[in-house]
Amino acid sequence: MAKKVKPAVSSFTGNSGINSQGLEKWLPVILAGTAALLFSSGLNNEMVDVDDHSATTNNPAVTRLEFFSGFNLGMFAPLTWLGYAVCYQLGGENSFWYHLLGLLVHAYNVWLVFKLLRELGSSLTVAGFVTFFFGIHPLQVEPVAWIAGFSTPLFSLFSLLSLRAWLRHTRSEGFGSGYWYALIFFVLAGLAKTAAAALPLSLLAIDLWLQRPLSRRSVLEKVPFFILALAMGILTLISRQHAGLPDQPADFSVTDRFLMVCQTIVFYWKQILFPGGLSIWYPFVRDNGAWHWTYYAAPLILVTAMYAAWRLRRTAPVIMAGLAFYLANIILSLPFATFGTFELRSDRYNYLAIIGVLLILASIPELLRVRRPSLANTAWGVLCAAGIIFMVKSGLRIRDWQNSLKLIESSMAAAGDNFGKAYLWRGIMLAEQGKYPQAVQDFDKAISINSQLYEARKQRGNLMGPMKKFEQSVADLSVYLAVVPDAAAEYYNRGLSYINLGKTDEAMADFSRCIELDPGFARAYRARGNTYLKLGETKKGQSDLEKYEALGGGK
């Protein structure tokens, strides 16, 4: 006979309140539909210039179906690329299909969350509130509305399926189909995004949630999961190396890292409970070398929260269960080290982890009903009001993702210039729109704030040529090339500026270096060929121009 495991949270999330069979069936559908309706307001949002094109239409895995040919944006995610490829076949660069795919996966995740919570023993009311918040919370906007963030909802889908299969396994003898399905879904989650490596920690959190006793079986059954998680972790490190180095050198000590990790957790809790100042970056800022007081207070807050959860583990086990689930799903994305080129913390890292905090939040009225019955109804009212506020904030946040410029400017208003990088990104967008003077102003600000933003030097230098400010172009591109000596296009652009300054020898050296780095750079052959002709070296000039034609430059 199947072995039953009593849910740890049943005392406070048992089947109190309405529990009709019809509501059980239709409530998750209604909640999934509500989330889909909310995010449908962003179906016509544009692709933003924050990795959307790099992840999709400029990704060979998507356009040429080369799913196992390498990495993209520091990731190996063939299942995510497969999803993009379907959208690409349906509409090419039409953003609608990519947004629709993200919406559908998120809606299905909403349904899965409700089912998972009910299988874990949460009451219909608590499961409903947690699922509702999960579906419409403002922090969920980034991973759902951001096309390049699709890997997060997708790996979460397979992770939720794995957890549901794991629950079936915990209620059976031996290693039946539930166990193997859990393992298979875990592999699929890793193929969507290697951040799925956190799932074995979620299994431990589920064991704590269910109060499963420690046994030889409970240890051995997780070994394959942790081996796979280790492989995903190694793959993550390798893929991040392909993304390049951070554009802001990390000079944090061990103590700094400790404070950053603690403050990040508390910061996320604040964003979950009181979402505000939402941005696509949340930089770690020191004022004259000192951290804000919240960094020093964060360890105390964490210790207090963990101590309270431990003290209440018998009378209110839902607190420990929720806390464990949150930490299990957030710990691998905490800023223990800097990997890749982007931010160390982000809204999307909370996509699954948020369930743990929401579980505690939604259980408060039932906890109060036992201890302070007079406050229970007030607590329910607060939760309903929070749901309305969350929906309104999410609707506004989805509008922030309408286009690249609006996204950057809303983030700047919320979280500052991110050490000058915000001005760099906005300048690039303005340059693409042909607004060169405004773009240059932004690059000026970026460089004045952070002299190590060499990308801003490159962008400004490339614009100075068309604006006929050739001396400035050479100066900026020289600074950039001293740091990035293999940038073929910048040698070509600097060569053009040298030509306009009458410095033929320097121009020829740059054109030749460009060709050496990129033999297929047709325009460099044309520029060098024309320069040879002006110098009277007809044979060399004609040879270069023939090469230019052969490369298709004359078409």
Buried (B, 14 or more C-beta within 10 A) or exposed (E): EEEEBEBBBBBBBBBEEEEEEEBBEEBBEBBBBBBBEBBBBBBEBBBBBBBBBEBBBEBEBBBEEBBEEEBBBBBBBBBBBBBBBBBBEEEEBEBEBBBBBBBBBBBBBBBBBBBBBBBBBBBBBBBBBBBBBBBBBBBBBBBBBBBBBBBBBBBBBBBBBBBBBBBBBBBBEEEEEBBEBBBBBBBBBBBBBBBBBBBBBBBBBBBBBBBBEEEEEBEEBBEBBBEBBEBBBEBBEEBBEBBEEBBBEBEBEEEBBBBBBBBBBBBBBEBBEEBEEBBBBBBBEEEEEEBBEBBEBBBEBBEEBBEBBEEBBEEBBBBBBBBBBBBBBBBBBBBEEBBBBBBBBBBBBBBBBBBBBBBBBBBBBBBBBEEEEEBBEEBBEBBEEBBEEBBEBBBEBBBBBBBBBBBBBBBBEBBBBBBBBBBBBBBBBBBEEEBBEBBBBBBBBBBEBBEBBBBBBBBBBBBBBEEEBBEBBBBBBEBBBEEEEEBBBBBBBBBBBBBBBEBBEBBBBBBBBBBEBBEEBBBBBBBBBBBBBEEEBEEBBEBBBEBBBEBEBEE
